[in-house]
């Protein structure tokens, strides 16, 4: 049996009245909100590791490569 509902003030309100016995065990699956936006972390994570031809010390010396400062 699959039932649908909405959370209202912390309680699940079913769309249709269903006689469920007290003590009945249930499983709740949270569906993703299609209107919810991706977090900035998720958007940026898709670019992680995409640069293949960087100098091996890029992380430590990024100011040198990006801004021309002296290497540390």
Biopython code that builds the backbone (N, CA, C, O; Angstrom):
import numpy as np
from Bio.PDB.StructureBuilder import StructureBuilder

atoms = [
    (1, "UNK", "N", (0.850, -1.167, 0.000)),
    (1, "UNK", "CA", (0.000, 0.000, 0.000)),
    (1, "UNK", "C", (0.896, 1.230, 0.000)),
    (1, "UNK", "O", (1.840, 1.307, 0.787)),
    (2, "UNK", "N", (0.617, 2.182, -0.864)),
    (2, "UNK", "CA", (1.349, 3.438, -0.915)),
    (2, "UNK", "C", (0.384, 4.572, -0.610)),
    (2, "UNK", "O", (-0.672, 4.692, -1.231)),
    (3, "UNK", "N", (0.762, 5.396, 0.352)),
    (3, "UNK", "CA", (-0.054, 6.550, 0.724)),
    (3, "UNK", "C", (0.761, 7.806, 0.512)),
    (3, "UNK", "O", (1.980, 7.792, 0.684)),
    (4, "UNK", "N", (0.112, 8.883, 0.146)),
    (4, "UNK", "CA", (0.787, 10.165, -0.048)),
    (4, "UNK", "C", (0.247, 11.164, 0.944)),
    (4, "UNK", "O", (-0.895, 11.062, 1.393)),
    (5, "UNK", "N", (1.074, 12.128, 1.280)),
    (5, "UNK", "CA", (0.649, 13.156, 2.209)),
    (5, "UNK", "C", (1.626, 14.307, 2.234)),
    (5, "UNK", "O", (2.538, 14.389, 1.412)),
    (6, "UNK", "N", (1.422, 15.196, 3.190)),
    (6, "UNK", "CA", (2.230, 16.395, 3.333)),
    (6, "UNK", "C", (2.554, 16.587, 4.803)),
    (6, "UNK", "O", (1.752, 16.244, 5.672)),
    (7, "UNK", "N", (3.725, 17.134, 5.081)),
    (7, "UNK", "CA", (4.088, 17.438, 6.467)),
    (7, "UNK", "C", (3.503, 18.803, 6.816)),
    (7, "UNK", "O", (3.750, 19.792, 6.127)),
    (8, "UNK", "N", (2.724, 18.844, 7.895)),
    (8, "UNK", "CA", (2.121, 20.082, 8.379)),
    (8, "UNK", "C", (2.437, 20.201, 9.870)),
    (8, "UNK", "O", (2.001, 19.375, 10.672)),
    (9, "UNK", "N", (3.197, 21.233, 10.232)),
    (9, "UNK", "CA", (3.601, 21.441, 11.626)),
    (9, "UNK", "C", (4.230, 20.192, 12.235)),
    (9, "UNK", "O", (3.971, 19.865, 13.393)),
    (10, "UNK", "N", (5.055, 19.495, 11.460)),
    (10, "UNK", "CA", (5.780, 18.341, 11.969)),
    (10, "UNK", "C", (5.018, 17.030, 11.937)),
    (10, "UNK", "O", (5.571, 15.990, 12.297)),
    (11, "UNK", "N", (3.762, 17.052, 11.516)),
    (11, "UNK", "CA", (2.965, 15.815, 11.437)),
    (11, "UNK", "C", (2.657, 15.505, 9.977)),
    (11, "UNK", "O", (2.478, 16.415, 9.168)),
    (12, "UNK", "N", (2.598, 14.227, 9.646)),
    (12, "UNK", "CA", (2.268, 13.825, 8.283)),
    (12, "UNK", "C", (0.753, 13.752, 8.151)),
    (12, "UNK", "O", (0.084, 13.014, 8.875)),
    (13, "UNK", "N", (0.230, 14.529, 7.216)),
    (13, "UNK", "CA", (-1.206, 14.540, 6.954)),
    (13, "UNK", "C", (-1.425, 13.842, 5.622)),
    (13, "UNK", "O", (-0.957, 14.311, 4.585)),
    (14, "UNK", "N", (-2.134, 12.725, 5.649)),
    (14, "UNK", "CA", (-2.368, 11.954, 4.432)),
    (14, "UNK", "C", (-3.353, 12.665, 3.527)),
    (14, "UNK", "O", (-4.249, 13.369, 3.992)),
    (15, "UNK", "N", (-3.172, 12.470, 2.198)),
    (15, "UNK", "CA", (-4.071, 13.091, 1.234)),
    (15, "UNK", "C", (-5.477, 12.513, 1.326)),
    (15, "UNK", "O", (-6.456, 13.244, 1.173)),
    (16, "UNK", "N", (-5.589, 11.226, 1.571)),
    (16, "UNK", "CA", (-6.902, 10.572, 1.667)),
    (16, "UNK", "C", (-6.997, 9.879, 3.024)),
    (16, "UNK", "O", (-6.003, 9.359, 3.531)),
    (17, "UNK", "N", (-8.173, 9.874, 3.600)),
    (17, "UNK", "CA", (-8.377, 9.193, 4.889)),
    (17, "UNK", "C", (-8.132, 7.708, 4.693)),
    (17, "UNK", "O", (-8.694, 7.089, 3.789)),
    (18, "UNK", "N", (-7.302, 7.148, 5.534)),
    (18, "UNK", "CA", (-7.023, 5.714, 5.497)),
    (18, "UNK", "C", (-7.138, 5.184, 6.916)),
    (18, "UNK", "O", (-6.500, 5.710, 7.829)),
    (19, "UNK", "N", (-7.935, 4.160, 7.108)),
    (19, "UNK", "CA", (-8.030, 3.579, 8.452)),
    (19, "UNK", "C", (-6.803, 2.708, 8.729)),
    (19, "UNK", "O", (-6.721, 1.571, 8.265)),
    (20, "UNK", "N", (-5.860, 3.252, 9.486)),
    (20, "UNK", "CA", (-4.663, 2.506, 9.853)),
    (20, "UNK", "C", (-4.767, 2.134, 11.322)),
    (20, "UNK", "O", (-5.077, 2.983, 12.157)),
    (21, "UNK", "N", (-4.513, 0.879, 11.641)),
    (21, "UNK", "CA", (-4.626, 0.464, 13.039)),
    (21, "UNK", "C", (-3.504, 1.059, 13.891)),
    (21, "UNK", "O", (-2.392, 1.268, 13.406)),
    (22, "UNK", "N", (-3.799, 1.325, 15.145)),
    (22, "UNK", "CA", (-2.770, 1.800, 16.070)),
    (22, "UNK", "C", (-1.642, 0.777, 16.121)),
    (22, "UNK", "O", (-1.885, -0.430, 16.142)),
    (23, "UNK", "N", (-0.427, 1.264, 16.140)),
    (23, "UNK", "CA", (0.726, 0.379, 16.210)),
    (23, "UNK", "C", (1.202, -0.113, 14.850)),
    (23, "UNK", "O", (2.187, -0.847, 14.767)),
    (24, "UNK", "N", (0.510, 0.284, 13.780)),
    (24, "UNK", "CA", (0.927, -0.149, 12.445)),
    (24, "UNK", "C", (2.297, 0.436, 12.135)),
    (24, "UNK", "O", (2.522, 1.626, 12.359)),
    (25, "UNK", "N", (3.207, -0.369, 11.629)),
    (25, "UNK", "CA", (4.541, 0.088, 11.263)),
    (25, "UNK", "C", (4.485, 0.691, 9.865)),
    (25, "UNK", "O", (3.834, 0.145, 8.974)),
    (26, "UNK", "N", (5.164, 1.812, 9.677)),
    (26, "UNK", "CA", (5.182, 2.486, 8.383)),
    (26, "UNK", "C", (6.614, 2.865, 8.025)),
    (26, "UNK", "O", (7.481, 2.959, 8.894)),
    (27, "UNK", "N", (6.847, 3.077, 6.746)),
    (27, "UNK", "CA", (8.118, 3.583, 6.247)),
    (27, "UNK", "C", (7.819, 4.872, 5.500)),
    (27, "UNK", "O", (6.907, 4.921, 4.674)),
    (28, "UNK", "N", (8.589, 5.918, 5.792)),
    (28, "UNK", "CA", (8.377, 7.213, 5.155)),
    (28, "UNK", "C", (9.541, 7.474, 4.210)),
    (28, "UNK", "O", (10.701, 7.381, 4.610)),
    (29, "UNK", "N", (9.236, 7.800, 2.956)),
    (29, "UNK", "CA", (10.241, 8.154, 1.960)),
    (29, "UNK", "C", (10.058, 9.624, 1.625)),
    (29, "UNK", "O", (8.975, 10.041, 1.216)),
    (30, "UNK", "N", (11.117, 10.414, 1.799)),
    (30, "UNK", "CA", (11.054, 11.839, 1.507)),
    (30, "UNK", "C", (11.366, 12.039, 0.029)),
    (30, "UNK", "O", (12.417, 11.616, -0.452)),
    (31, "UNK", "N", (10.463, 12.676, -0.680)),
    (31, "UNK", "CA", (10.667, 12.959, -2.091)),
    (31, "UNK", "C", (11.325, 14.322, -2.234)),
    (31, "UNK", "O", (11.016, 15.251, -1.488)),
    (32, "UNK", "N", (12.235, 14.435, -3.197)),
    (32, "UNK", "CA", (12.908, 15.710, -3.438)),
    (32, "UNK", "C", (11.892, 16.722, -3.953)),
    (32, "UNK", "O", (11.026, 16.408, -4.770)),
    (33, "UNK", "N", (12.025, 17.937, -3.452)),
    (33, "UNK", "CA", (11.151, 19.019, -3.898)),
    (33, "UNK", "C", (11.646, 19.488, -5.264)),
    (33, "UNK", "O", (12.770, 19.980, -5.362)),
    (34, "UNK", "N", (10.851, 19.352, -6.313)),
    (34, "UNK", "CA", (11.318, 19.744, -7.645)),
    (34, "UNK", "C", (11.597, 21.246, -7.744)),
    (34, "UNK", "O", (12.336, 21.680, -8.628)),
    (35, "UNK", "N", (11.016, 22.034, -6.852)),
    (35, "UNK", "CA", (11.243, 23.477, -6.886)),
    (35, "UNK", "C", (12.500, 23.870, -6.115)),
    (35, "UNK", "O", (12.952, 25.011, -6.215)),
    (36, "UNK", "N", (13.073, 22.932, -5.341)),
    (36, "UNK", "CA", (14.262, 23.243, -4.543)),
    (36, "UNK", "C", (15.465, 23.428, -5.457)),
    (36, "UNK", "O", (15.664, 22.668, -6.404)),
    (37, "UNK", "N", (16.257, 24.440, -5.162)),
    (37, "UNK", "CA", (17.454, 24.704, -5.951)),
    (37, "UNK", "C", (18.611, 23.883, -5.414)),
    (37, "UNK", "O", (18.649, 23.537, -4.234)),
    (38, "UNK", "N", (19.555, 23.575, -6.295)),
    (38, "UNK", "CA", (20.775, 22.893, -5.869)),
    (38, "UNK", "C", (21.576, 23.842, -4.990)),
    (38, "UNK", "O", (21.565, 25.055, -5.201)),
    (39, "UNK", "N", (22.263, 23.289, -4.014)),
    (39, "UNK", "CA", (23.117, 24.120, -3.172)),
    (39, "UNK", "C", (24.346, 24.528, -3.983)),
    (39, "UNK", "O", (24.700, 23.883, -4.970)),
    (40, "UNK", "N", (24.989, 25.611, -3.545)),
    (40, "UNK", "CA", (26.207, 26.063, -4.211)),
    (40, "UNK", "C", (27.262, 24.969, -4.184)),
    (40, "UNK", "O", (28.006, 24.787, -5.148)),
    (41, "UNK", "N", (27.323, 24.234, -3.064)),
    (41, "UNK", "CA", (28.280, 23.129, -2.944)),
    (41, "UNK", "C", (28.051, 22.093, -4.040)),
    (41, "UNK", "O", (29.008, 21.631, -4.662)),
    (42, "UNK", "N", (26.796, 21.724, -4.284)),
    (42, "UNK", "CA", (26.492, 20.726, -5.306)),
    (42, "UNK", "C", (26.813, 21.240, -6.705)),
    (42, "UNK", "O", (27.297, 20.488, -7.550)),
    (43, "UNK", "N", (26.545, 22.516, -6.947)),
    (43, "UNK", "CA", (26.846, 23.093, -8.258)),
    (43, "UNK", "C", (28.355, 23.088, -8.505)),
    (43, "UNK", "O", (28.810, 22.711, -9.584)),
    (44, "UNK", "N", (29.129, 23.509, -7.496)),
    (44, "UNK", "CA", (30.582, 23.569, -7.668)),
    (44, "UNK", "C", (31.220, 22.191, -7.680)),
    (44, "UNK", "O", (32.247, 22.002, -8.332)),
    (45, "UNK", "N", (30.646, 21.226, -6.979)),
    (45, "UNK", "CA", (31.216, 19.881, -6.901)),
    (45, "UNK", "C", (31.290, 19.208, -8.265)),
    (45, "UNK", "O", (32.144, 18.349, -8.484)),
    (46, "UNK", "N", (30.417, 19.583, -9.171)),
    (46, "UNK", "CA", (30.458, 18.952, -10.494)),
    (46, "UNK", "C", (31.706, 19.344, -11.280)),
    (46, "UNK", "O", (32.040, 18.698, -12.273)),
    (47, "UNK", "N", (32.395, 20.395, -10.845)),
    (47, "UNK", "CA", (33.624, 20.826, -11.514)),
    (47, "UNK", "C", (34.881, 20.302, -10.830)),
    (47, "UNK", "O", (35.984, 20.502, -11.337)),
    (48, "UNK", "N", (34.734, 19.643, -9.700)),
    (48, "UNK", "CA", (35.893, 19.129, -8.969)),
    (48, "UNK", "C", (36.645, 18.118, -9.837)),
    (48, "UNK", "O", (36.058, 17.175, -10.368)),
    (49, "UNK", "N", (37.940, 18.334, -9.967)),
    (49, "UNK", "CA", (38.782, 17.400, -10.715)),
    (49, "UNK", "C", (38.707, 17.532, -12.227)),
    (49, "UNK", "O", (39.218, 16.668, -12.940)),
    (50, "UNK", "N", (38.083, 18.594, -12.737)),
    (50, "UNK", "CA", (37.918, 18.695, -14.193)),
    (50, "UNK", "C", (39.145, 19.273, -14.902)),
    (50, "UNK", "O", (39.269, 19.134, -16.119)),
    (51, "UNK", "N", (40.050, 19.915, -14.168)),
    (51, "UNK", "CA", (41.237, 20.488, -14.791)),
    (51, "UNK", "C", (42.356, 19.446, -14.780)),
    (51, "UNK", "O", (42.804, 19.026, -13.713)),
    (52, "UNK", "N", (42.801, 19.035, -15.949)),
    (52, "UNK", "CA", (43.756, 17.937, -16.059)),
    (52, "UNK", "C", (45.202, 18.389, -16.246)),
    (52, "UNK", "O", (46.112, 17.638, -15.896)),
    (53, "UNK", "N", (45.451, 19.582, -16.784)),
    (53, "UNK", "CA", (46.813, 19.976, -17.140)),
    (53, "UNK", "C", (47.299, 21.140, -16.288)),
    (53, "UNK", "O", (47.742, 22.154, -16.828)),
    (54, "UNK", "N", (47.225, 21.012, -14.977)),
    (54, "UNK", "CA", (47.705, 22.048, -14.068)),
    (54, "UNK", "C", (49.066, 21.657, -13.511)),
    (54, "UNK", "O", (49.401, 20.474, -13.456)),
    (55, "UNK", "N", (49.858, 22.658, -13.093)),
    (55, "UNK", "CA", (51.152, 22.340, -12.470)),
    (55, "UNK", "C", (50.925, 21.518, -11.200)),
    (55, "UNK", "O", (49.904, 21.684, -10.533)),
    (56, "UNK", "N", (51.860, 20.640, -10.861)),
    (56, "UNK", "CA", (51.671, 19.784, -9.688)),
    (56, "UNK", "C", (51.597, 20.555, -8.367)),
    (56, "UNK", "O", (51.049, 20.048, -7.388)),
    (57, "UNK", "N", (52.152, 21.791, -8.331)),
    (57, "UNK", "CA", (52.102, 22.574, -7.101)),
    (57, "UNK", "C", (51.049, 23.686, -7.159)),
    (57, "UNK", "O", (51.165, 24.681, -6.444)),
    (58, "UNK", "N", (50.043, 23.530, -7.987)),
    (58, "UNK", "CA", (49.013, 24.554, -8.168)),
    (58, "UNK", "C", (48.309, 24.898, -6.853)),
    (58, "UNK", "O", (48.072, 26.075, -6.580)),
    (59, "UNK", "N", (47.975, 23.911, -6.044)),
    (59, "UNK", "CA", (47.251, 24.184, -4.805)),
    (59, "UNK", "C", (48.081, 25.041, -3.855)),
    (59, "UNK", "O", (47.566, 25.977, -3.243)),
    (60, "UNK", "N", (49.366, 24.719, -3.736)),
    (60, "UNK", "CA", (50.227, 25.453, -2.806)),
    (60, "UNK", "C", (50.641, 26.821, -3.356)),
    (60, "UNK", "O", (50.848, 27.761, -2.589)),
    (61, "UNK", "N", (50.760, 26.933, -4.660)),
    (61, "UNK", "CA", (51.277, 28.157, -5.283)),
    (61, "UNK", "C", (50.235, 28.867, -6.157)),
    (61, "UNK", "O", (50.592, 29.508, -7.145)),
    (62, "UNK", "N", (48.961, 28.756, -5.802)),
    (62, "UNK", "CA", (47.923, 29.332, -6.667)),
    (62, "UNK", "C", (48.084, 30.847, -6.844)),
    (62, "UNK", "O", (47.778, 31.361, -7.920)),
    (63, "UNK", "N", (48.554, 31.580, -5.824)),
    (63, "UNK", "CA", (48.755, 33.024, -5.984)),
    (63, "UNK", "C", (49.799, 33.317, -7.054)),
    (63, "UNK", "O", (49.663, 34.280, -7.809)),
    (64, "UNK", "N", (50.831, 32.498, -7.121)),
    (64, "UNK", "CA", (51.868, 32.673, -8.140)),
    (64, "UNK", "C", (51.269, 32.484, -9.537)),
    (64, "UNK", "O", (51.498, 33.306, -10.425)),
    (65, "UNK", "N", (50.514, 31.424, -9.732)),
    (65, "UNK", "CA", (49.967, 31.119, -11.058)),
    (65, "UNK", "C", (48.804, 32.026, -11.443)),
    (65, "UNK", "O", (48.628, 32.324, -12.624)),
    (66, "UNK", "N", (48.017, 32.466, -10.486)),
    (66, "UNK", "CA", (46.851, 33.290, -10.804)),
    (66, "UNK", "C", (47.176, 34.781, -10.824)),
    (66, "UNK", "O", (46.642, 35.520, -11.651)),
    (67, "UNK", "N", (48.056, 35.231, -9.909)),
    (67, "UNK", "CA", (48.293, 36.669, -9.748)),
    (67, "UNK", "C", (49.725, 37.096, -10.022)),
    (67, "UNK", "O", (50.019, 38.291, -9.996)),
    (68, "UNK", "N", (50.620, 36.158, -10.280)),
    (68, "UNK", "CA", (51.997, 36.497, -10.612)),
    (68, "UNK", "C", (52.876, 36.822, -9.414)),
    (68, "UNK", "O", (53.963, 37.371, -9.591)),
    (69, "UNK", "N", (52.444, 36.502, -8.209)),
    (69, "UNK", "CA", (53.278, 36.760, -7.035)),
    (69, "UNK", "C", (54.450, 35.773, -7.029)),
    (69, "UNK", "O", (54.447, 34.773, -7.748)),
    (70, "UNK", "N", (55.440, 36.078, -6.209)),
    (70, "UNK", "CA", (56.599, 35.182, -6.090)),
    (70, "UNK", "C", (56.181, 33.876, -5.440)),
    (70, "UNK", "O", (55.286, 33.851, -4.595)),
    (71, "UNK", "N", (56.835, 32.790, -5.837)),
    (71, "UNK", "CA", (56.566, 31.506, -5.197)),
    (71, "UNK", "C", (57.039, 31.545, -3.763)),
    (71, "UNK", "O", (58.021, 32.220, -3.455)),
    (72, "UNK", "N", (56.362, 30.837, -2.882)),
    (72, "UNK", "CA", (56.740, 30.762, -1.466)),
    (72, "UNK", "C", (57.726, 29.659, -1.245)),
    (72, "UNK", "O", (58.164, 29.439, -0.116)),
]
sb = StructureBuilder()
sb.init_structure("model")
sb.init_model(0)
sb.init_chain("A")
sb.init_seg("    ")
for serial, (resi, resn, name, xyz) in enumerate(atoms, 1):
    if name == "N":
        sb.init_residue(resn, " ", resi, " ")
    sb.init_atom(name, np.array(xyz, "f"), 0.0, 1.0, " ", f" {name:<3s}", serial, name[0])
structure = sb.get_structure()
